[in-house]
Amino acid sequence: MFPSVREVLELDPVRNGAPRVVAGERGLDQAVQWVHSSEVPDIATLLRGGELILITGIGLPSDDAGLRRFVTDIADVGACGLAVEMGRRFTSRLPAVMVRTAEELGLPLVELHRGTPFVLITQAVHGMIVDAQLAELRATAEIHQRFTDLSVEGAAPAEVVAQTAALAGAPVVLENLSRQVLAYDAAGGSAELLLANWEAHSRAVRPAGRTGHDAGAGWLVTVVGARGQDWGRLLIRLPAARDRDVTLIERAAATLALVRLTHREEHDPERQAQSALLAALLGHTAPVGDVVVRAKALGVHLERRHLVGVVIRGCTAGVAARALRDTSLAGLAGVLDGEVTAVLLALRAVEDEREALRRLAVRVRDLVGGDVVVAAGEGVATPREARRSLLEASQVAMSVRHPAAGPGEVVRLADVGLPGLLHMLRDEPRLQTFVERELGPLLAHDALHPREQLLDVLRVYLECGRNKSAAAEHSHLSRPAFYERLARIRRVLGTDLDSVQVCLSLHVALLALEALRD
């Protein structure tokens, strides 16, 4: 907000005075909060700190002890510099005692070798300060408006972090209390470098208080939480922190806490982070290497692991995550759609797969207490192949028509059979064309004659293995009535129901129709 002594010396009114720094150069980066001009010897009693003093020296003591005391007093109260116009009291140079004392105390001491109105210097510096204060107010207002909008919208943690990074112009990391990264924005830098060995690096960042800047580590940090329950930390990588930066990080943390409080399940940061990683794998929206780095920062190692994609119908991501914790299994859990959840298990050995899946399925069903479908894809050896396993698990889960029979049952591709295959292909236009070609006339007939429903008669006939007597009994029709309806089906479809090949084709079409209607 305030200009430094060095910046003030570059202003035209000061340059016109031919300034020369004779002592205290190490203090040139101190902030000038005000400019004060007075010839009173005890001016130190009028100061509050941060002032640049302008004098001609006519009121200074005449003895060395008095000059030393004058310089010491203004340095002790926090003055940021002393500029003396030469020619009134001092001619070519300032007394050596003033120079030595200022150098010892790190107080910038400046000789002005040409006369210049002090009022012009005061006006220029104060103009800089006022402009900076207005810019600071505008920036602060923008920060509050931006995060108010995010709070009202119920923005996801990743969006809040991205906005924070944009406003700070620096990398931002949101972590939980275990130092696992929930969201981050590298601000255009390398995510791998930012998150490398994150847990150890984060534990070394120890600011004072709930909000503080660790100058050694180069991070501004604040605690995130609400109602006395802290759940994470927000960090901005900054070599130094201004008041604006403190306002920014605290406002961002408040937004994160508020969003979690009002949308606890929907915007749980850890669930959001894991869902984002699974979505990135499935949608190719991020390089696999980035996903590996981000998963590691969450405490899930995907490299040198046996990875198994799992999709669960009938439970939330929160339930799946709890099941992972309860069974001591490592993996990512995220929502796919509503109560369809994806899990990527990261196992140490191939041999662990069967038992891990069984334990996960049992625990999920214990927690849900209802009908759940747990499907798994083929295990893979690298993160790059994980998408294939997740997609296979998703296809299997969506093709299963009935819940599991046992608590530990996990459905695999080999278990879905023809109905499962047709379900996977239900969006394929060629399958839809096949159904219409085989059953279209019969569907049209049933639409015009809703009391007959010949499609159901055909289904029973085929499911009974073309045993007419058994099918008639199963349909609760007399044999003559059932036979008459079969004859009508033959006429409508123009086909031979005694042909094995024809009946096979019709049966597949019926199964496909069921898949299309699911």
WOCORTA-V808604 format. One record per residue. N is the residue number from 1. RES is the residue in one small letter. PHI is phi in whole degrees, 0 to 359 (* if undefined). D_LAST is the distance of its C-alpha to the last C-alpha in whole Angstrom. Layout:
BEGIN
N:RES:PHI:D_LAST ; N:RES:PHI:D_LAST
END
This chain:
BEGIN
1:m:*:64 ; 2:f:253:67 ; 3:p:287:69 ; 4:s:274:71 ; 5:v:301:75 ; 6:r:300:74 ; 7:e:293:72 ; 8:v:297:75 ; 9:l:294:78 ; 10:e:270:76 ; 11:l:291:76 ; 12:d:304:79 ; 13:p:299:81 ; 14:v:282:81 ; 15:r:298:82 ; 16:n:296:85 ; 17:g:273:86 ; 18:a:53:86 ; 19:p:288:85 ; 20:r:219:85 ; 21:v:280:84 ; 22:v:251:86 ; 23:a:196:85 ; 24:g:70:81 ; 25:e:299:79 ; 26:r:294:76 ; 27:g:257:76 ; 28:l:291:75 ; 29:d:267:71 ; 30:q:293:72 ; 31:a:280:70 ; 32:v:265:73 ; 33:q:269:72 ; 34:w:194:75 ; 35:v:241:78 ; 36:h:233:82 ; 37:s:239:85 ; 38:s:195:88 ; 39:e:255:92 ; 40:v:288:92 ; 41:p:298:93 ; 42:d:261:90 ; 43:i:299:87 ; 44:a:302:85 ; 45:t:289:85 ; 46:l:262:84 ; 47:l:261:81 ; 48:r:241:77 ; 49:g:111:76 ; 50:g:89:74 ; 51:e:270:77 ; 52:l:261:79 ; 53:i:265:83 ; 54:l:247:85 ; 55:i:217:89 ; 56:t:261:92 ; 57:g:94:94 ; 58:i:292:97 ; 59:g:262:96 ; 60:l:284:95 ; 61:p:301:98 ; 62:s:268:100 ; 63:d:259:100 ; 64:d:298:98 ; 65:a:298:97 ; 66:g:293:96 ; 67:l:295:94 ; 68:r:295:92 ; 69:r:295:91 ; 70:f:299:90 ; 71:v:294:88 ; 72:t:296:87 ; 73:d:296:86 ; 74:i:288:84 ; 75:a:290:82 ; 76:d:295:81 ; 77:v:275:80 ; 78:g:100:77 ; 79:a:301:79 ; 80:c:263:77 ; 81:g:176:80 ; 82:l:225:84 ; 83:a:244:85 ; 84:v:241:89 ; 85:e:282:90 ; 86:m:280:93 ; 87:g:114:97 ; 88:r:272:97 ; 89:r:256:98 ; 90:f:247:97 ; 91:t:266:98 ; 92:s:266:97 ; 93:r:207:95 ; 94:l:280:94 ; 95:p:301:95 ; 96:a:301:95 ; 97:v:296:94 ; 98:m:293:91 ; 99:v:295:90 ; 100:r:297:90 ; 101:t:295:88 ; 102:a:298:85 ; 103:e:295:85 ; 104:e:298:85 ; 105:l:268:82 ; 106:g:71:80 ; 107:l:266:81 ; 108:p:302:81 ; 109:l:240:84 ; 110:v:236:85 ; 111:e:264:88 ; 112:l:253:88 ; 113:h:271:91 ; 114:r:233:91 ; 115:g:294:91 ; 116:t:212:88 ; 117:p:300:87 ; 118:f:299:85 ; 119:v:296:84 ; 120:l:292:82 ; 121:i:295:80 ; 122:t:299:79 ; 123:q:298:78 ; 124:a:296:76 ; 125:v:292:74 ; 126:h:294:74 ; 127:g:297:72 ; 128:m:300:70 ; 129:i:294:69 ; 130:v:297:68 ; 131:d:300:66 ; 132:a:294:64 ; 133:q:294:63 ; 134:l:296:62 ; 135:a:298:60 ; 136:e:294:59 ; 137:l:297:58 ; 138:r:296:56 ; 139:a:297:54 ; 140:t:295:54 ; 141:a:297:52 ; 142:e:296:50 ; 143:i:301:49 ; 144:h:296:48 ; 145:q:294:46 ; 146:r:299:44 ; 147:f:280:43 ; 148:t:295:43 ; 149:d:299:40 ; 150:l:295:38 ; 151:s:295:39 ; 152:v:297:38 ; 153:e:283:35 ; 154:g:65:34 ; 155:a:298:34 ; 156:a:290:33 ; 157:p:307:35 ; 158:a:299:35 ; 159:e:289:36 ; 160:v:297:39 ; 161:v:296:40 ; 162:a:296:40 ; 163:q:294:42 ; 164:t:297:44 ; 165:a:296:45 ; 166:a:295:45 ; 167:l:287:48 ; 168:a:277:50 ; 169:g:66:50 ; 170:a:208:49 ; 171:p:298:47 ; 172:v:227:45 ; 173:v:228:43 ; 174:l:250:41 ; 175:e:233:42 ; 176:n:270:41 ; 177:l:288:44 ; 178:s:267:43 ; 179:r:67:44 ; 180:q:264:40 ; 181:v:283:39 ; 182:l:265:37 ; 183:a:199:37 ; 184:y:203:40 ; 185:d:215:41 ; 186:a:280:44 ; 187:a:54:45 ; 188:g:87:45 ; 189:g:269:47 ; 190:s:275:45 ; 191:a:294:43 ; 192:e:297:44 ; 193:l:290:47 ; 194:l:297:46 ; 195:l:261:44 ; 196:a:301:46 ; 197:n:51:47 ; 198:w:300:46 ; 199:e:302:46 ; 200:a:296:50 ; 201:h:296:51 ; 202:s:295:49 ; 203:r:294:51 ; 204:a:276:54 ; 205:v:271:54 ; 206:r:227:56 ; 207:p:283:56 ; 208:a:273:59 ; 209:g:83:57 ; 210:r:290:53 ; 211:t:234:54 ; 212:g:194:56 ; 213:h:248:57 ; 214:d:268:58 ; 215:a:296:60 ; 216:g:294:60 ; 217:a:275:57 ; 218:g:79:56 ; 219:w:229:53 ; 220:l:265:53 ; 221:v:229:51 ; 222:t:219:50 ; 223:v:276:48 ; 224:v:248:45 ; 225:g:174:44 ; 226:a:208:44 ; 227:r:56:45 ; 228:g:77:47 ; 229:q:245:45 ; 230:d:279:45 ; 231:w:228:42 ; 232:g:185:43 ; 233:r:226:45 ; 234:l:246:45 ; 235:l:233:48 ; 236:i:239:49 ; 237:r:279:51 ; 238:l:222:55 ; 239:p:292:58 ; 240:a:212:59 ; 241:a:241:58 ; 242:r:266:59 ; 243:d:301:58 ; 244:r:298:56 ; 245:d:295:54 ; 246:v:295:54 ; 247:t:301:53 ; 248:l:299:50 ; 249:i:291:49 ; 250:e:289:49 ; 251:r:292:47 ; 252:a:296:44 ; 253:a:296:44 ; 254:a:296:45 ; 255:t:296:41 ; 256:l:300:40 ; 257:a:294:41 ; 258:l:294:40 ; 259:v:298:36 ; 260:r:294:36 ; 261:l:293:37 ; 262:t:269:35 ; 263:h:228:32 ; 264:r:303:32 ; 265:e:283:29 ; 266:e:292:27 ; 267:h:241:30 ; 268:d:297:32 ; 269:p:303:34 ; 270:e:293:33 ; 271:r:296:29 ; 272:q:299:29 ; 273:a:297:31 ; 274:q:290:29 ; 275:s:298:26 ; 276:a:296:28 ; 277:l:293:29 ; 278:l:294:26 ; 279:a:296:25 ; 280:a:294:28 ; 281:l:293:27 ; 282:l:287:24 ; 283:g:258:25 ; 284:h:55:28 ; 285:t:270:30 ; 286:a:211:33 ; 287:p:301:35 ; 288:v:302:34 ; 289:g:300:37 ; 290:d:295:37 ; 291:v:298:34 ; 292:v:298:36 ; 293:v:296:39 ; 294:r:292:37 ; 295:a:294:35 ; 296:k:298:39 ; 297:a:295:40 ; 298:l:273:37 ; 299:g:93:38 ; 300:v:245:36 ; 301:h:270:37 ; 302:l:258:35 ; 303:e:277:38 ; 304:r:53:39 ; 305:r:226:36 ; 306:h:270:33 ; 307:l:256:30 ; 308:v:230:27 ; 309:g:280:24 ; 310:v:229:21 ; 311:v:235:18 ; 312:i:240:17 ; 313:r:265:14 ; 314:g:104:16 ; 315:c:212:19 ; 316:t:273:21 ; 317:a:296:24 ; 318:g:297:26 ; 319:v:295:25 ; 320:a:298:25 ; 321:a:296:28 ; 322:r:294:30 ; 323:a:298:29 ; 324:l:298:30 ; 325:r:296:33 ; 326:d:295:34 ; 327:t:260:33 ; 328:s:58:36 ; 329:l:258:33 ; 330:a:268:33 ; 331:g:169:31 ; 332:l:255:29 ; 333:a:226:26 ; 334:g:209:24 ; 335:v:282:21 ; 336:l:261:18 ; 337:d:194:16 ; 338:g:59:17 ; 339:e:258:17 ; 340:v:246:16 ; 341:t:241:19 ; 342:a:255:21 ; 343:v:228:24 ; 344:l:246:26 ; 345:l:284:29 ; 346:a:241:32 ; 347:l:258:34 ; 348:r:284:38 ; 349:a:215:37 ; 350:v:300:35 ; 351:e:295:36 ; 352:d:279:34 ; 353:e:298:31 ; 354:r:301:30 ; 355:e:291:32 ; 356:a:296:30 ; 357:l:295:27 ; 358:r:298:27 ; 359:r:297:29 ; 360:l:297:27 ; 361:a:297:24 ; 362:v:299:26 ; 363:r:291:28 ; 364:v:300:24 ; 365:r:291:23 ; 366:d:297:27 ; 367:l:285:27 ; 368:v:280:23 ; 369:g:68:24 ; 370:g:213:20 ; 371:d:285:17 ; 372:v:225:17 ; 373:v:249:15 ; 374:v:247:18 ; 375:a:239:18 ; 376:a:230:21 ; 377:g:269:22 ; 378:e:289:25 ; 379:g:294:28 ; 380:v:230:30 ; 381:a:257:34 ; 382:t:225:34 ; 383:p:300:32 ; 384:r:296:32 ; 385:e:270:30 ; 386:a:300:28 ; 387:r:301:25 ; 388:r:299:24 ; 389:s:294:24 ; 390:l:294:22 ; 391:l:296:19 ; 392:e:297:19 ; 393:a:298:18 ; 394:s:295:15 ; 395:q:297:14 ; 396:v:294:14 ; 397:a:299:13 ; 398:m:286:10 ; 399:s:269:9 ; 400:v:284:11 ; 401:r:264:9 ; 402:h:230:12 ; 403:p:299:15 ; 404:a:293:18 ; 405:a:278:20 ; 406:g:239:23 ; 407:p:297:24 ; 408:g:260:25 ; 409:e:287:22 ; 410:v:235:21 ; 411:v:272:18 ; 412:r:243:20 ; 413:l:302:19 ; 414:a:293:21 ; 415:d:270:19 ; 416:v:279:15 ; 417:g:64:16 ; 418:l:298:15 ; 419:p:302:11 ; 420:g:294:12 ; 421:l:299:14 ; 422:l:295:11 ; 423:h:296:8 ; 424:m:298:11 ; 425:l:263:12 ; 426:r:295:9 ; 427:d:270:12 ; 428:e:280:14 ; 429:p:304:16 ; 430:r:293:18 ; 431:l:292:15 ; 432:q:297:14 ; 433:t:296:17 ; 434:f:300:17 ; 435:v:298:15 ; 436:e:295:17 ; 437:r:293:20 ; 438:e:280:19 ; 439:l:243:17 ; 440:g:309:18 ; 441:p:299:21 ; 442:l:290:20 ; 443:l:296:17 ; 444:a:294:20 ; 445:h:297:22 ; 446:d:295:19 ; 447:a:294:19 ; 448:l:274:23 ; 449:h:232:23 ; 450:p:298:21 ; 451:r:282:23 ; 452:e:272:23 ; 453:q:50:19 ; 454:l:296:20 ; 455:l:298:17 ; 456:d:293:17 ; 457:v:296:20 ; 458:l:297:20 ; 459:r:298:17 ; 460:v:296:19 ; 461:y:302:22 ; 462:l:287:20 ; 463:e:291:19 ; 464:c:271:23 ; 465:g:69:24 ; 466:r:65:26 ; 467:n:273:28 ; 468:k:295:29 ; 469:s:294:30 ; 470:a:295:28 ; 471:a:294:25 ; 472:a:297:27 ; 473:e:296:28 ; 474:h:294:24 ; 475:s:272:23 ; 476:h:61:27 ; 477:l:236:28 ; 478:s:290:32 ; 479:r:300:32 ; 480:p:302:34 ; 481:a:295:31 ; 482:f:292:28 ; 483:y:297:30 ; 484:e:295:31 ; 485:r:288:27 ; 486:l:297:27 ; 487:a:297:29 ; 488:r:295:28 ; 489:i:299:25 ; 490:r:301:27 ; 491:r:291:29 ; 492:v:296:26 ; 493:l:274:24 ; 494:g:64:28 ; 495:t:220:27 ; 496:d:257:29 ; 497:l:283:27 ; 498:d:271:30 ; 499:s:278:29 ; 500:v:299:27 ; 501:q:296:26 ; 502:v:297:25 ; 503:c:294:23 ; 504:l:298:21 ; 505:s:297:20 ; 506:l:294:19 ; 507:h:294:17 ; 508:v:298:16 ; 509:a:297:14 ; 510:l:297:13 ; 511:l:296:11 ; 512:a:294:10 ; 513:l:298:9 ; 514:e:298:6 ; 515:a:296:5 ; 516:l:293:6 ; 517:r:274:4 ; 518:d:293:0
END
